[in-house]
Amino acid sequence: MGRAFEVRKKAREKTNASKTKIYSRFGKELYIAAKAGIPDPEMNQGLKRMIERAKANQVPADVIKRAIDKAKGGSEDSYTSVRYEGYGPGNCTIIIDCLTDNVNRTVSDVRNCFTKTKSKMGVSGSVSHLYDHIGILAFPYDNDEQVLDTLIEHDVDVVDVEKEDETINVTVHPNDLYKAKTAIETILPEVEFSALETTMVPHDMVQLSGDDEELFNRFMNMIDELDDVQNVYHNVEE
């Protein structure tokens, strides 16, 4: 499952070029988690986990605080989670996850991105079956065998454990992401995760060139401009 981390690393490098986008994304998710229960991470496990994910993505404390304060203030904002799938230039596959307060607006905006780049928006499930849904964790350490033994002892559904330089990369079943985190903290109580999230990894990659590559880049630029978009997954080699 080494490709999972290579795909994620490239995605993170691109995302970090626009910190405002990632802060907005986590702001929505934190707000939703806080509204789903008591806006206190000590009493709301979902919020606590979302804060941990935000911190792993270098989201500043003030962004986290603002999102929680918004929920505490009784905001009536309401968001719906929607996923769109389709085929892009060169028959590449694309998955787009959104959080929106207006589904009609969002589907129109996303469809426009497909249409204007000679791409085709598909039905639910038309593309996602070509991806693996996984949980990934990355943290500084040098003993991958100990990490694997610890995960197994804690009954974590492990897909893979890799050591890359001084970093351990762990792939697990997505439902076991936080079980894996808890297990790792038994041997590394002060660990700081550089990755702690679920993602979609394509079974096969494609290479684009010429007009297809140009249209794909245009598609990605258009999608990146949409405020409702949370995550974009694709199978294009970059």
TIDREN-580115 format. One record per residue (C-alpha): residue in one letter; z, y, x. Coordinates in Angstrom, 3 decimals, always signed. Layout:
<recs>
<rec residu="A" up="Z" north="Y" east="X"/>
...
</recs>
This chain:
<recs>
<rec residu="M" up="+0.000" north="+0.000" east="+0.000"/>
<rec residu="G" up="-0.459" north="+2.273" east="+2.992"/>
<rec residu="R" up="-3.244" north="+4.105" east="+1.163"/>
<rec residu="A" up="-0.666" north="+5.386" east="-1.307"/>
<rec residu="F" up="+1.000" north="+7.497" east="+1.333"/>
<rec residu="E" up="-2.254" north="+8.679" east="+2.847"/>
<rec residu="V" up="-3.461" north="+9.794" east="-0.586"/>
<rec residu="R" up="-0.127" north="+11.449" east="-1.320"/>
<rec residu="K" up="+0.045" north="+13.179" east="+2.068"/>
<rec residu="K" up="-3.369" north="+14.767" east="+1.570"/>
<rec residu="A" up="-2.452" north="+15.809" east="-1.960"/>
<rec residu="R" up="+0.776" north="+17.385" east="-0.713"/>
<rec residu="E" up="-1.024" north="+19.295" east="+2.023"/>
<rec residu="K" up="-3.371" north="+20.741" east="-0.582"/>
<rec residu="T" up="-0.577" north="+21.499" east="-3.037"/>
<rec residu="N" up="+1.508" north="+23.278" east="-0.425"/>
<rec residu="A" up="-1.326" north="+25.776" east="-0.041"/>
<rec residu="S" up="-0.328" north="+27.096" east="-3.470"/>
<rec residu="K" up="+3.457" north="+27.102" east="-3.752"/>
<rec residu="T" up="+3.355" north="+29.189" east="-6.914"/>
<rec residu="K" up="+1.603" north="+26.310" east="-8.685"/>
<rec residu="I" up="+4.137" north="+23.682" east="-7.671"/>
<rec residu="Y" up="+7.064" north="+25.971" east="-8.535"/>
<rec residu="S" up="+5.588" north="+26.528" east="-11.992"/>
<rec residu="R" up="+5.075" north="+22.794" east="-12.443"/>
<rec residu="F" up="+8.649" north="+21.921" east="-11.592"/>
<rec residu="G" up="+9.952" north="+24.890" east="-13.557"/>
<rec residu="K" up="+8.489" north="+23.390" east="-16.737"/>
<rec residu="E" up="+9.747" north="+19.897" east="-15.974"/>
<rec residu="L" up="+13.245" north="+21.162" east="-15.150"/>
<rec residu="Y" up="+13.328" north="+23.212" east="-18.350"/>
<rec residu="I" up="+12.277" north="+20.190" east="-20.435"/>
<rec residu="A" up="+14.885" north="+17.969" east="-18.758"/>
<rec residu="A" up="+17.601" north="+20.577" east="-19.335"/>
<rec residu="K" up="+16.605" north="+21.049" east="-22.998"/>
<rec residu="A" up="+16.612" north="+17.277" east="-23.559"/>
<rec residu="G" up="+20.395" north="+17.197" east="-23.114"/>
<rec residu="I" up="+23.216" north="+19.314" east="-21.788"/>
<rec residu="P" up="+21.831" north="+21.793" east="-19.190"/>
<rec residu="D" up="+24.267" north="+20.537" east="-16.565"/>
<rec residu="P" up="+23.103" north="+18.013" east="-13.950"/>
<rec residu="E" up="+26.565" north="+16.434" east="-13.822"/>
<rec residu="M" up="+26.272" north="+15.552" east="-17.511"/>
<rec residu="N" up="+22.495" north="+15.107" east="-17.773"/>
<rec residu="Q" up="+21.092" north="+12.297" east="-15.654"/>
<rec residu="G" up="+17.484" north="+13.225" east="-16.394"/>
<rec residu="L" up="+18.063" north="+16.783" east="-15.207"/>
<rec residu="K" up="+19.895" north="+15.573" east="-12.108"/>
<rec residu="R" up="+16.964" north="+13.368" east="-11.153"/>
<rec residu="M" up="+14.462" north="+16.156" east="-11.770"/>
<rec residu="I" up="+16.478" north="+18.472" east="-9.509"/>
<rec residu="E" up="+16.398" north="+15.798" east="-6.800"/>
<rec residu="R" up="+12.614" north="+15.561" east="-7.125"/>
<rec residu="A" up="+12.261" north="+19.323" east="-7.018"/>
<rec residu="K" up="+14.338" north="+19.545" east="-3.856"/>
<rec residu="A" up="+12.252" north="+16.815" east="-2.219"/>
<rec residu="N" up="+9.223" north="+19.020" east="-2.898"/>
<rec residu="Q" up="+10.911" north="+22.051" east="-1.298"/>
<rec residu="V" up="+11.350" north="+23.913" east="-4.580"/>
<rec residu="P" up="+13.770" north="+26.808" east="-3.906"/>
<rec residu="A" up="+17.217" north="+26.825" east="-5.487"/>
<rec residu="D" up="+16.503" north="+30.040" east="-7.400"/>
<rec residu="V" up="+13.477" north="+28.441" east="-9.121"/>
<rec residu="I" up="+15.658" north="+25.508" east="-10.182"/>
<rec residu="K" up="+18.408" north="+27.840" east="-11.400"/>
<rec residu="R" up="+16.003" north="+29.997" east="-13.440"/>
<rec residu="A" up="+14.626" north="+26.959" east="-15.268"/>
<rec residu="I" up="+18.114" north="+25.703" east="-16.149"/>
<rec residu="D" up="+19.288" north="+29.182" east="-17.161"/>
<rec residu="K" up="+16.271" north="+29.472" east="-19.452"/>
<rec residu="A" up="+17.349" north="+26.284" east="-21.218"/>
<rec residu="K" up="+20.940" north="+27.522" east="-21.408"/>
<rec residu="G" up="+19.710" north="+30.777" east="-22.935"/>
<rec residu="G" up="+18.415" north="+28.953" east="-25.973"/>
<rec residu="S" up="+14.688" north="+29.431" east="-25.358"/>
<rec residu="E" up="+12.584" north="+27.862" east="-28.093"/>
<rec residu="D" up="+9.651" north="+27.062" east="-25.790"/>
<rec residu="S" up="+8.383" north="+23.561" east="-26.494"/>
<rec residu="Y" up="+6.012" north="+21.530" east="-24.336"/>
<rec residu="T" up="+4.011" north="+18.384" east="-25.030"/>
<rec residu="S" up="+2.969" north="+15.944" east="-22.311"/>
<rec residu="V" up="-0.715" north="+14.997" east="-22.495"/>
<rec residu="R" up="-3.053" north="+13.056" east="-20.207"/>
<rec residu="Y" up="-6.824" north="+13.435" east="-19.930"/>
<rec residu="E" up="-9.124" north="+11.014" east="-18.120"/>
<rec residu="G" up="-12.769" north="+10.998" east="-17.202"/>
<rec residu="Y" up="-15.600" north="+10.595" east="-14.751"/>
<rec residu="G" up="-16.491" north="+13.370" east="-12.335"/>
<rec residu="P" up="-19.485" north="+14.016" east="-10.072"/>
<rec residu="G" up="-20.821" north="+10.928" east="-8.344"/>
<rec residu="N" up="-19.032" north="+8.784" east="-10.934"/>
<rec residu="C" up="-15.643" north="+9.449" east="-9.331"/>
<rec residu="T" up="-12.591" north="+8.977" east="-11.565"/>
<rec residu="I" up="-10.119" north="+11.691" east="-12.492"/>
<rec residu="I" up="-6.753" north="+11.733" east="-14.280"/>
<rec residu="I" up="-5.159" north="+15.017" east="-15.372"/>
<rec residu="D" up="-1.560" north="+15.278" east="-16.592"/>
<rec residu="C" up="-0.558" north="+18.429" east="-18.470"/>
<rec residu="L" up="+2.464" north="+20.010" east="-20.106"/>
<rec residu="T" up="+1.381" north="+22.377" east="-22.831"/>
<rec residu="D" up="+2.680" north="+24.477" east="-25.694"/>
<rec residu="N" up="-0.788" north="+24.413" east="-27.294"/>
<rec residu="V" up="-2.653" north="+21.102" east="-27.148"/>
<rec residu="N" up="-5.829" north="+22.514" east="-28.726"/>
<rec residu="R" up="-6.078" north="+25.184" east="-26.037"/>
<rec residu="T" up="-5.411" north="+22.720" east="-23.243"/>
<rec residu="V" up="-7.923" north="+20.085" east="-24.319"/>
<rec residu="S" up="-10.552" north="+22.810" east="-24.686"/>
<rec residu="D" up="-9.806" north="+24.182" east="-21.204"/>
<rec residu="V" up="-9.879" north="+20.730" east="-19.580"/>
<rec residu="R" up="-13.060" north="+19.712" east="-21.397"/>
<rec residu="N" up="-14.687" north="+22.920" east="-20.169"/>
<rec residu="C" up="-13.959" north="+21.886" east="-16.564"/>
<rec residu="F" up="-15.694" north="+18.551" east="-17.149"/>
<rec residu="T" up="-18.656" north="+20.076" east="-18.961"/>
<rec residu="K" up="-19.366" north="+22.813" east="-16.436"/>
<rec residu="T" up="-19.415" north="+20.356" east="-13.514"/>
<rec residu="K" up="-21.693" north="+17.752" east="-15.126"/>
<rec residu="S" up="-18.725" north="+15.451" east="-15.613"/>
<rec residu="K" up="-17.666" north="+13.378" east="-18.605"/>
<rec residu="M" up="-14.308" north="+13.414" east="-20.312"/>
<rec residu="G" up="-13.300" north="+9.946" east="-21.466"/>
<rec residu="V" up="-10.865" north="+8.444" east="-23.962"/>
<rec residu="S" up="-7.274" north="+7.510" east="-23.197"/>
<rec residu="G" up="-7.158" north="+4.515" east="-20.839"/>
<rec residu="S" up="-10.787" north="+4.786" east="-19.763"/>
<rec residu="V" up="-9.806" north="+5.518" east="-16.151"/>
<rec residu="S" up="-6.073" north="+4.901" east="-15.714"/>
<rec residu="H" up="-6.535" north="+1.109" east="-15.586"/>
<rec residu="L" up="-8.318" north="+1.675" east="-12.251"/>
<rec residu="Y" up="-5.097" north="+3.072" east="-10.721"/>
<rec residu="D" up="-1.690" north="+1.708" east="-9.771"/>
<rec residu="H" up="+1.330" north="+3.582" east="-11.092"/>
<rec residu="I" up="+3.948" north="+3.513" east="-8.324"/>
<rec residu="G" up="+7.106" north="+5.189" east="-7.119"/>
<rec residu="I" up="+7.220" north="+6.509" east="-3.560"/>
<rec residu="L" up="+10.063" north="+7.581" east="-1.309"/>
<rec residu="A" up="+9.832" north="+8.941" east="+2.232"/>
<rec residu="F" up="+12.696" north="+9.850" east="+4.534"/>
<rec residu="P" up="+13.545" north="+10.033" east="+8.256"/>
<rec residu="Y" up="+14.822" north="+6.728" east="+9.654"/>
<rec residu="D" up="+13.761" north="+4.105" east="+12.174"/>
<rec residu="N" up="+14.952" north="+0.756" east="+10.832"/>
<rec residu="D" up="+12.476" north="-0.481" east="+8.215"/>
<rec residu="E" up="+13.958" north="-3.998" east="+8.218"/>
<rec residu="Q" up="+17.381" north="-2.691" east="+7.228"/>
<rec residu="V" up="+15.829" north="-0.584" east="+4.495"/>
<rec residu="L" up="+13.931" north="-3.579" east="+3.085"/>
<rec residu="D" up="+17.053" north="-5.778" east="+3.178"/>
<rec residu="T" up="+19.065" north="-3.095" east="+1.416"/>
<rec residu="L" up="+16.469" north="-2.637" east="-1.318"/>
<rec residu="I" up="+16.303" north="-6.374" east="-1.933"/>
<rec residu="E" up="+20.112" north="-6.584" east="-2.056"/>
<rec residu="H" up="+20.084" north="-3.931" east="-4.779"/>
<rec residu="D" up="+17.449" north="-5.810" east="-6.782"/>
<rec residu="V" up="+14.758" north="-3.153" east="-6.332"/>
<rec residu="D" up="+11.198" north="-4.180" east="-7.195"/>
<rec residu="V" up="+9.724" north="-3.374" east="-3.756"/>
<rec residu="V" up="+5.980" north="-3.140" east="-3.248"/>
<rec residu="D" up="+5.984" north="-2.122" east="+0.412"/>
<rec residu="V" up="+8.069" north="-0.622" east="+3.214"/>
<rec residu="E" up="+6.303" north="+1.063" east="+6.144"/>
<rec residu="K" up="+7.511" north="+2.808" east="+9.264"/>
<rec residu="E" up="+5.364" north="+5.705" east="+10.474"/>
<rec residu="D" up="+6.674" north="+7.440" east="+13.578"/>
<rec residu="E" up="+10.251" north="+8.349" east="+12.608"/>
<rec residu="T" up="+9.636" north="+8.188" east="+8.853"/>
<rec residu="I" up="+10.167" north="+5.301" east="+6.449"/>
<rec residu="N" up="+7.751" north="+5.138" east="+3.508"/>
<rec residu="V" up="+8.813" north="+3.004" east="+0.548"/>
<rec residu="T" up="+6.643" north="+1.975" east="-2.406"/>
<rec residu="V" up="+8.372" north="+0.571" east="-5.490"/>
<rec residu="H" up="+7.756" north="-0.140" east="-9.141"/>
<rec residu="P" up="+7.943" north="+3.296" east="-10.833"/>
<rec residu="N" up="+10.900" north="+2.261" east="-13.007"/>
<rec residu="D" up="+12.894" north="+1.482" east="-9.854"/>
<rec residu="L" up="+12.412" north="+4.847" east="-8.128"/>
<rec residu="Y" up="+15.999" north="+6.024" east="-8.574"/>
<rec residu="K" up="+17.458" north="+2.558" east="-8.111"/>
<rec residu="A" up="+15.721" north="+2.588" east="-4.715"/>
<rec residu="K" up="+17.093" north="+6.070" east="-3.988"/>
<rec residu="T" up="+20.636" north="+4.931" east="-4.767"/>
<rec residu="A" up="+20.218" north="+1.844" east="-2.565"/>
<rec residu="I" up="+18.973" north="+3.899" east="+0.390"/>
<rec residu="E" up="+21.898" north="+6.298" east="+0.032"/>
<rec residu="T" up="+24.309" north="+3.399" east="+0.612"/>
<rec residu="I" up="+23.134" north="+3.242" east="+4.237"/>
<rec residu="L" up="+22.136" north="+6.914" east="+4.586"/>
<rec residu="P" up="+24.572" north="+9.005" east="+2.505"/>
<rec residu="E" up="+23.189" north="+12.339" east="+3.763"/>
<rec residu="V" up="+19.518" north="+11.389" east="+3.576"/>
<rec residu="E" up="+16.980" north="+14.079" east="+2.665"/>
<rec residu="F" up="+13.836" north="+12.738" east="+1.016"/>
<rec residu="S" up="+10.472" north="+14.279" east="+1.860"/>
<rec residu="A" up="+8.920" north="+12.361" east="-1.046"/>
<rec residu="L" up="+10.645" north="+11.178" east="-4.213"/>
<rec residu="E" up="+8.293" north="+10.739" east="-7.144"/>
<rec residu="T" up="+5.938" north="+8.572" east="-9.122"/>
<rec residu="T" up="+2.198" north="+8.847" east="-8.634"/>
<rec residu="M" up="-1.133" north="+7.210" east="-9.440"/>
<rec residu="V" up="-3.075" north="+5.551" east="-6.620"/>
<rec residu="P" up="-6.721" north="+4.463" east="-7.134"/>
<rec residu="H" up="-7.772" north="+0.873" east="-6.456"/>
<rec residu="D" up="-10.969" north="+2.042" east="-4.739"/>
<rec residu="M" up="-12.068" north="+5.282" east="-3.101"/>
<rec residu="V" up="-15.493" north="+6.939" east="-3.169"/>
<rec residu="Q" up="-17.199" north="+9.389" east="-0.834"/>
<rec residu="L" up="-19.172" north="+12.313" east="-2.182"/>
<rec residu="S" up="-21.824" north="+14.413" east="-0.516"/>
<rec residu="G" up="-24.379" north="+17.083" east="-1.345"/>
<rec residu="D" up="-24.419" north="+18.364" east="-4.912"/>
<rec residu="D" up="-21.800" north="+15.839" east="-6.043"/>
<rec residu="E" up="-19.320" north="+17.085" east="-3.447"/>
<rec residu="E" up="-20.005" north="+20.703" east="-4.372"/>
<rec residu="L" up="-19.530" north="+19.994" east="-8.087"/>
<rec residu="F" up="-16.328" north="+18.059" east="-7.428"/>
<rec residu="N" up="-14.868" north="+20.933" east="-5.416"/>
<rec residu="R" up="-15.812" north="+23.284" east="-8.233"/>
<rec residu="F" up="-14.093" north="+20.984" east="-10.727"/>
<rec residu="M" up="-10.895" north="+20.898" east="-8.666"/>
<rec residu="N" up="-10.885" north="+24.682" east="-8.275"/>
<rec residu="M" up="-11.323" north="+25.151" east="-12.026"/>
<rec residu="I" up="-8.584" north="+22.649" east="-12.871"/>
<rec residu="D" up="-6.227" north="+24.276" east="-10.370"/>
<rec residu="E" up="-6.568" north="+27.549" east="-12.276"/>
<rec residu="L" up="-5.180" north="+26.032" east="-15.495"/>
<rec residu="D" up="-1.481" north="+26.758" east="-15.961"/>
<rec residu="D" up="-0.972" north="+23.689" east="-18.176"/>
<rec residu="V" up="-2.041" north="+21.228" east="-15.477"/>
<rec residu="Q" up="+0.858" north="+19.423" east="-13.789"/>
<rec residu="N" up="-0.835" north="+16.719" east="-11.708"/>
<rec residu="V" up="-4.383" north="+15.677" east="-10.872"/>
<rec residu="Y" up="-5.249" north="+12.235" east="-9.499"/>
<rec residu="H" up="-8.689" north="+11.154" east="-8.310"/>
<rec residu="N" up="-10.385" north="+8.583" east="-6.085"/>
<rec residu="V" up="-12.444" north="+10.896" east="-3.863"/>
<rec residu="E" up="-12.102" north="+10.549" east="-0.099"/>
<rec residu="E" up="-11.299" north="+13.930" east="+1.446"/>
</recs>
